[in-house]
Amino acid sequence: MLAKQLPIYRKTQELLKFCLEITQHFPNKLKYNLGSKIIDNTIELLDKIRWANIDIDNRSFHITESLKYLHLVESLIEVSFEMKLINTKKIAKAYEIIESLNKQALGWQKKTNGRI
């Protein structure tokens, strides 16, 4: 199956689009450091999910790595909220997407580890 067909990949693309949307409204001084970190780590998350799909022998490792990036993105979005760069509605949407991704990744990892 192509990575693009995976629900977790499509949901990560949704997260990336969401992050691109929210960071474009950051003040310039934060757009190019905090905003860039959010975007860059979301792209890394997308890449790790793609690798988990391709590299079957190391799938569990790539899923673990993707979870690290997911939690980092979540933390950076929380900082954005605390700094009042995003509103309550936006953080709620972020949590909804992140929670879905976390569940999918953990389920995928559990299924992968069950094969060993």
LINNOR-V675922 format. One record per residue. OMEGA is omega in degrees with one decimal (999 if undefined). Layout:
omega:OMEGA
omega:OMEGA
//
This chain:
omega:176.7
omega:-179.9
omega:-178.2
omega:-179.4
omega:-178.7
omega:176.6
omega:180.0
omega:178.5
omega:179.9
omega:178.3
omega:176.9
omega:174.1
omega:176.6
omega:177.8
omega:179.5
omega:178.3
omega:177.8
omega:-179.9
omega:176.1
omega:179.9
omega:-175.2
omega:-176.1
omega:179.5
omega:179.6
omega:176.8
omega:172.2
omega:-176.0
omega:-177.7
omega:178.1
omega:-178.8
omega:-173.4
omega:171.4
omega:179.3
omega:179.8
omega:178.8
omega:178.1
omega:179.2
omega:-178.3
omega:-177.8
omega:-179.5
omega:175.2
omega:175.8
omega:176.2
omega:176.7
omega:178.4
omega:179.8
omega:179.1
omega:177.6
omega:176.9
omega:179.5
omega:177.5
omega:178.8
omega:-175.8
omega:-172.4
omega:-173.9
omega:-178.5
omega:-179.0
omega:-175.9
omega:-177.8
omega:177.2
omega:-178.3
omega:176.8
omega:176.9
omega:177.9
omega:179.7
omega:177.4
omega:176.3
omega:178.6
omega:179.4
omega:-179.3
omega:175.6
omega:178.1
omega:178.5
omega:179.9
omega:179.9
omega:176.8
omega:176.9
omega:176.7
omega:178.5
omega:178.3
omega:-179.7
omega:177.9
omega:178.7
omega:176.2
omega:175.1
omega:-176.4
omega:-177.6
omega:179.7
omega:-179.7
omega:-179.8
omega:177.7
omega:177.8
omega:178.6
omega:179.3
omega:179.1
omega:179.4
omega:-177.3
omega:178.5
omega:178.2
omega:179.3
omega:179.8
omega:179.4
omega:-179.6
omega:-179.3
omega:179.7
omega:176.7
omega:178.9
omega:179.8
omega:178.8
omega:178.4
omega:179.8
omega:-178.1
omega:177.4
omega:179.8
omega:-175.2
omega:999
//
